[in-house]
Every structure is written in structure tokens, then in C-alpha cells.
């Protein structure tokens, strides 16, 4: 194919990518406007008794601080249920220590021990801040047989929830919510038309190695897909809440049977029931952790494999859209370099890429501004990562989508699964290498 044919094709494809960039930027402005509007809105006084369910498996970075944040919620009445498949899971050791430190019985014990230490002349220690948790307990769900282990754990915890509980709240152990997170997440459920509320994760690298920064940018690009349209929003399992009555009405437990993804299955259940999902920007929670290159690829590919099974239309969009972007942006860069070496004109090609990059960087800036407005704090290095690394996430999305086309097997928290369908999950190996 001669350059006489290549040039018109390139400019046509570049025009499509630029149009996509403009539409994406408009979407970013809408996202920022929504976050600004919601952060100014009063959270409301709706705060019924809630069961906060915390599925545990393995040690997350800063797990003690993450669990401690759950005991310090500015919420009048709630219980914490830590659930795991194995009583010897290391995460439960941290959970038991948190229960001893923050619950009424644990604080009473600590007070007695502190009194003995003072009488013995020992140095006085500072007690943890009082918690409003009515009860915190641990449930052992046992190994899953025909669904994801996390889903199995959640089903077991829901059955053990306090009868007084009107709301089920689900939170992951890698999230570190602020003190008003629970109140902000539950308050919108006062509206009976709201099926569920959701936040989302924002990765905050600790050491800031390249793989961790790239994962943060990759994950953040999904956040701005949430917004005002309750019919298009999706649940994120690490920070979501649903009324107990709605959980039963939408038959969420039935949708969880055989499922590997708790949030995709809940999203489908709510959409089938004609109920909307409210995104709460104040519940955009940070996850403070780093990852290796292997963990980056495992995490991103796993998300795309799950998307292919539960939302194939989104997987197809990711495949086609990112293939187009990679072809134009990176292919255009190579094409411009070749023409420059040959002494041919390359400025128009370069300018097209500059426009594409500028549009994406502007979208990233809007997303960063929205996250900061929602209370997420990150370093200056992370700001530059979001502004500069976003084209690489498109290449990563493309690689993830291609991998998802070839295989439905994935490793999640040390267990290898094969996703046959949204309602059929096969456990291949329970001793697979733990990604975390």
C-alpha cells in the first residue's frame, strides 16, 4: 500500500479518534460538574441500622489502618461483619486485633489493662477513639464450591446479618474510607427509587513505582464513566450499599448464585428490577498500595475478562476503541518518524497526535480535579502520571481485551477460576499464586 493511500486512511482514522477525544472531554466536564454538585449537597439524616460486610482474604497493604477506618465511622448504629473462608486467614488476625481495640468490650478490657499498668508504674498508652459500632464479629463461610469465593462469603454474611439491619453495606479490605463514608453512602437510600448506592476506588501508590502509577491511571479512567445517569451507573463491590428490602426484591442473592463478580451481578439484578444506581462521589475511596508488573497485568486482565463475561458489549467497545486509538496514536508516531527520516512532511501527522494527546490530558486533569474535590489526596508525581501516562493505558486496555478474547480463566486472591457464564463459575485451583 503506497503512502498516497495511507495518508487519507490515517487522517480519516485520526478524525474519528479526535472526535472520540472531544466527546470524552465533554463527558469529563459532565463528571466534574456532577461531583461538584454532589459534594455541595447535604448528605441527609437517613441513617438506619446497617450491616457493614467486609469480605477478607489475605493481607492488604495497610490493612490495620483500613479496618480501623471502618470502626471510626460517623454513623449512629451499625455492625461490622468480617467474613472469610478460612479461620486461619491472616486478615482475620488483623480483624480480631481491631475488634479488641475498638469495640466496647475490647475498650473495656484495654481500660482495665491500662489501669493495671498505671498502678504498676508503666507508661500510659493512648486509647483508640471511641467507636459507634454496636457489634463486630467474624464469620467463617468455608470454601466456595460453585461461585466466586468473595460472593460465597457475602452470601454467608448476609444470612447472619442482624435482624434489625435495614441496609447492607459492602466494603473491600483494600479501601480506606473517611469518617463520613458510611453516612454518605447510606443517606441517598432514603429515596425509594434508588436501588443501590456506590462509590469507586482510586489507587494511591505508596512508593510510586512505574507499574503502580500506571495501574492508578488505568483504574481512574473507569471512574468518570459514573455520573448522574442512574440507569447507566454500575455498582463497585468495594463501596456499595443497598436496602435489605431492595436486596430481596431484586433477588440479588439469586443473581449471586454461580457468579464470580458480586458487583456486576448486583448491577444486573438492579437493572432487571428497573432500579437505578446512585453514584456518591463522597464515597470515592483511596486504596493505598503498590504493585509489580505481574500484578498490574493480572489485575487489569482480570477486570477485562470479568467484563467480557458480564458485559460483553463493553468489552467489544474497549477492544475496538483502543485498537483504533493505538493504531492512530502510536502508529501515527511511527509513521511521522519514518517520514521525518525520509525528509518528507510529517508536521500534519504530528499535530494530529498532539491534538489527541492534549484532549486526553485535559480529560485526565478534569478527573484529577474531581477526585481531589471528592477528598482523595495524591502526590504531585501521581498528577504527572495521570497527565502523561494515559496513552499507555489504552495500549494496556487493548492487550487486556485481546487476552480476554482468548481465555476466561483468572486468578483472584489465590484462587483460579474459569468463568463459563455470568451464572456459572468453575473453581480450577484453590492454591494458585496469590496476586497480592
Rosetta blueprint (number, residue, H / E / L):
1 X L
2 X L
3 X H
4 X H
5 X H
6 X H
7 X H
8 X H
9 X H
10 X H
11 X H
12 X H
13 X H
14 X H
15 X H
16 X H
17 X H
18 X H
19 X H
20 X H
21 X H
22 X H
23 X H
24 X H
25 X H
26 X H
27 X H
28 X H
29 X H
30 X H
31 X H
32 X H
33 X H
34 X H
35 X H
36 X H
37 X H
38 X H
39 X H
40 X H
41 X L
42 X L
43 X L
44 X L
45 X L
46 X L
47 X L
48 X L
49 X L
50 X E
51 X E
52 X E
53 X E
54 X E
55 X E
56 X L
57 X L
58 X L
59 X L
60 X L
61 X L
62 X L
63 X H
64 X H
65 X H
66 X H
67 X H
68 X H
69 X H
70 X H
71 X H
72 X L
73 X L
74 X L
75 X L
76 X L
77 X L
78 X E
79 X E
80 X E
81 X E
82 X E
83 X E
84 X E
85 X L
86 X L
87 X L
88 X L
89 X L
90 X H
91 X H
92 X H
93 X H
94 X H
95 X H
96 X H
97 X H
98 X H
99 X H
100 X H
101 X H
102 X H
103 X L
104 X H
105 X H
106 X H
107 X H
108 X H
109 X H
110 X H
111 X H
112 X H
113 X H
114 X H
115 X H
116 X H
117 X H
118 X H
119 X H
120 X L
121 X L
122 X L
123 X L
124 X L
125 X L
126 X L
127 X L
128 X L
129 X L
130 X L
131 X L
132 X L
133 X E
134 X E
135 X E
136 X E
137 X E
138 X E
139 X E
140 X E
141 X L
142 X L
143 X L
144 X L
145 X L
146 X L
147 X L
148 X L
149 X H
150 X H
151 X H
152 X H
153 X H
154 X H
155 X H
156 X H
157 X H
158 X H
159 X H
160 X L
161 X L
162 X L
163 X L
164 X L
165 X L
166 X L
167 X E
168 X E
169 X E
170 X E
171 X E
172 X L
173 X L
174 X L
175 X L
176 X E
177 X L
178 X L
179 X L
180 X L
181 X H
182 X H
183 X H
184 X H
185 X H
186 X H
187 X H
188 X H
189 X H
190 X H
191 X L
192 X L
193 X L
194 X E
195 X E
196 X E
197 X E
198 X E
199 X E
200 X E
201 X E
202 X E
203 X E
204 X E
205 X L
206 X L
207 X L
208 X L
209 X L
210 X H
211 X H
212 X H
213 X H
214 X H
215 X H
216 X H
217 X H
218 X H
219 X H
220 X H
221 X H
222 X H
223 X H
224 X L
225 X L
226 X L
227 X L
228 X L
229 X L
230 X L
231 X L
232 X L
233 X L
234 X L
235 X L
236 X L
237 X L
238 X L
239 X E
240 X E
241 X E
242 X E
243 X E
244 X H
245 X H
246 X H
247 X H
248 X H
249 X H
250 X L
251 X L
252 X H
253 X H
254 X H
255 X H
256 X H
257 X L
258 X L
259 X L
260 X L
261 X L
262 X H
263 X H
264 X H
265 X H
266 X H
267 X H
268 X H
269 X H
270 X H
271 X H
272 X H
273 X L
274 X L
275 X L
276 X E
277 X E
278 X E
279 X E
280 X E
281 X E
282 X E
283 X E
284 X E
285 X E
286 X E
287 X E
288 X E
289 X L
290 X L
291 X L
292 X L
293 X H
294 X H
295 X H
296 X H
297 X H
298 X H
299 X H
300 X H
301 X H
302 X H
303 X H
304 X H
305 X H
306 X H
307 X H
308 X H
309 X H
310 X H
311 X L
312 X H
313 X H
314 X H
315 X H
316 X H
317 X H
318 X H
319 X H
320 X H
321 X H
322 X H
323 X H
324 X H
325 X H
326 X H
327 X H
328 X H
329 X H
330 X H
331 X H
332 X H
333 X H
334 X H
335 X H
336 X H
337 X H
338 X H
339 X H
340 X H
341 X H
342 X H
343 X L
344 X L
345 X L
346 X L
347 X H
348 X H
349 X H
350 X H
351 X H
352 X H
353 X H
354 X H
355 X H
356 X H
357 X H
358 X H
359 X H
360 X H
361 X H
362 X H
363 X H
364 X H
365 X H
366 X H
367 X H
368 X H
369 X H
370 X H
371 X H
372 X H
373 X H
374 X L
375 X L
376 X L
377 X L
378 X L
379 X L
380 X H
381 X H
382 X H
383 X H
384 X H
385 X H
386 X H
387 X H
388 X H
389 X L
390 X H
391 X H
392 X H
393 X H
394 X H
395 X H
396 X H
397 X H
398 X H
399 X H
400 X H
401 X H
402 X H
403 X H
404 X H
405 X H
406 X H
407 X L
408 X L
409 X E
410 X E
411 X E
412 X E
413 X L
414 X L
415 X E
416 X E
417 X E
418 X E
419 X E
420 X E
421 X E
422 X L
423 X L
424 X E
425 X E
426 X E
427 X E
428 X E
429 X E
430 X L
431 X L
432 X L
433 X L
434 X L
435 X L
436 X L
